[in-house]
């Protein structure tokens, strides 16, 4: 990505001079609120187009199955946590051999809420369930928008542990984050500045 800009209704929401993702990357994107982190992730996930600049992707990226977890939401509220995981697995035809989703279930106690509707969970457990769902999907590329948002310090440690292992299971991982602890578990970090 070079000289990338995204405008919404005439307002510059994201500006990024250069951004490269290579195979095996686990990149943490940080910056102030309003710096364009979420917009950048939506562009990488193919959900938003650039207004200006260029986005060039390798064949492997174009052919990859991308799982995206937004900053909030990402679950079907009227389905149970277990049903949400099944939806993600069905959408992606889950072929993942990694244990990251199960590790998250075990480390955070999420399993005890497996049969509750997602909308009945606290904000922190909804976030954990959304991350568990995308981890269970068996995607090739993982994009996570603020995975530690709304989490307790104990669960923040679980997310940090997952992030430290995540890169070996995916073609690439890109996440936005405010937590220095979680950012420290990525392979490299990039700062976005407010446009």
N, C-alpha and C positions, 0 to 999 in steps of 0.2 A: 504494500500500500504506500503510495507516495502522494504528497500534497493533497491529502484527503480532507474534504470538508463536507459537513452535512448541515443543511439548513432546515428549519421547521418554521413555516409561515414567515419567512424573511429573517428569522433569528438564527445566528450561527450557533449550533448546538454542539458541534464537535469539529476539532481541527487537529490533524495529525500529520506531521511532515513526513515521517517514515515509520513503517512498522513491518517487520518481517517475522514470519513463523517458519521454523524449520522442523523437519521430522524429529519426533522425540522431545519437542519443546514442552515445557510447563512454564508459562509466562504469567506473572502477576502484574496487572495494570492497576496503578494507584493514582490518586489525585484528589483535589478538593471536590466537594459536591458541585455538580454543574460543569465539570471539566469535560464531560463527554464519554465517560467510561462505558456506561450502558449503551449509548449509541454505537460506540466502536464495536462492542460485542454483538449487537444486533446486525451490524454490517457484516462481521465475520461469519455469523450464523446464516447469512443470506436472507434475513428478515427485513432489512432496510437497505436501500441503495444510497450510494454516495451522490451528493449534489455536484461536487467537483473533485477532480483528482482521479487516480487510477487504482484499481484493485486487480492485481494479477495473481492468479492461483495456478499451482501445479496441477497436473492431471490427478494426482493422488488426492488432493483436496477436493477437486470437483467431483470425484467418484465416491468420496467418503460420506458416511452417514454421520450427521452432526446432531448431537443431543445438546439442547440448550436449557438451562435453568435460569429463569428470570429472577430479578432482585426480590420480588414478592409474587406469591401465587405459584402457578405452575402445576397445580393439582386440580382434580375434579372434586369440588367440595362435598358433593352428595355421594361420592364413592368412598369406601373404606381405604385405609392406607394400603392394605394388601391388594385391593382391586386396582388402585392407581398404579402399583408396580406392574400388575398384569397388563394394564393398558399400554404402558411404555414398552414392555417386553413384546407385546403383540405388534405394536407399531413398527418396532425395529427388528422384529423377527429374531429376538435376542440370541446371539451366538457367543456372547461374552463368556470367557472362561475365568475372568478375574473374580476375586472374592470381596471386592471393595464394598459392595452394597451390603453383603452379609456382615462384614467387619463393622460397618457403621451401625447396623441393627444391634449387634452384640455390644458394642462399646457405649452406646447411648441409651439403651433400654427402649428403643423405638419399638421393638417386637411386642411389648406389652400393649401397644396401641394399634396393633395391626388390623383389628376388626372394627375400630372406631371410624366414623366418617371423618374425612380430613378437615372439614370445617369445624369439628368439635375440638380440635387440638389447639394448644397454645401457639403463638406465633413462632416460637423457637422450634417446637416439634413439627409444625407445618414445614418449616425450612428444612429440617432434617429429613422429613419424609420426601420432600421434593428432590433433594439431593440423592437420597437412596433410590428414587425412581429413575433418575437419569443415569445413575451408576449401574442400575440393573438392565438398562436398555441394550447394552452391547454395541454401542455406537463406536465409530472410529475416532471421532474428534469430540471433545467435551468442552463446552463453554458455560462457565458458571458466573453469574452476576452476584457478587457479594455473598459467598457461601457462609460466612460467619455472622451475617446480620441476624440480630435478635437471639443469639445463642448465649447460654450461660458460660462461665469460664471453663467448666468441666467439658461441655460439649465443644467449646472452641478448641480444646486440646485434641478431641477426637477428629475434628475437621482438619486440624494441622497435621495430624498423623496420616490421614487419608491423602491430603495434598502432597505430602512428602513421598508417597508411594505411587501416586496417580500417573505420573508421566510414563512409567514403564508399561502401562496397560493400553495406551492410546497413541495414535499417530501424532496427536498434538492436544494440549490442554491450554486454554486461555481463561483466566479468571480475573475479575475485578475485585478489589479488596481494600479495606481501610486498616485492617489489623496487621501491624508489623509482624506479629507472631505467624500468621498464616502466610503473609508475603515472604517471610524468611524460609518457608518450606518449598517455595517454587525454585526453578533453576535460574531464572532471571526475572528482573522487574523493569517495567517501563512506566514513566510518569507522564500523565496527560495534564496539560495546564488549561485553565479556563480560557476559552476563546475570546 
